[in-house]
Amino acid sequence: MAKEKNQVYTPHAMTHMSDEDVDRILLGFMPMKLTKIYERFGVRKSSSKKTKNRIRNRLNALTDNGLIYASGRGYRSLKYHKKDEYQEST
């Protein structure tokens, strides 16, 4: 898991991953800010709209399932935590 936390993926590689694979990778990144998650998938500010949308959709699905929690307001300060990690820190 430590290896996965520092792993960098490419937007092209993400197109060949299943939703379950993307979810597993995202859960391995937690806790992390949204902008840092984008960087780990090789997404720049103005590029890879499909990849950004897929990441956001998977994060929203994980949030809806109760596996993660988002804290902060706005795009820049939004940080995702695993549910149990966030509850321990509060």
Steps between C-alpha positions, in 0.01 A plus 500: 500500500791737566610443142151581372484825700796639304408342166432732206254387232438639152163610363544245220553215748185606684287447189579128516418461872173376639305708752603258776868550416462879506314480833775284651767745384307801630450334839874435512568872456292610802526747669588737216385825343312486171771694314765251618281209389481660155881533494538129582295420189713734286224758456603859441281800570367543148521147365340159527139601561385138457746381764403778743133416457562129555702568816229731634228248413684219680566723804132595509401132478735412789356790702144385428591147611635637827859385448656847490423848629580836343606789723565862415329745270564580139720337240838593649442387858288190442665203671382140500541263795409139559195494724674344803809727471291816495296396803819424696643845429191687625 
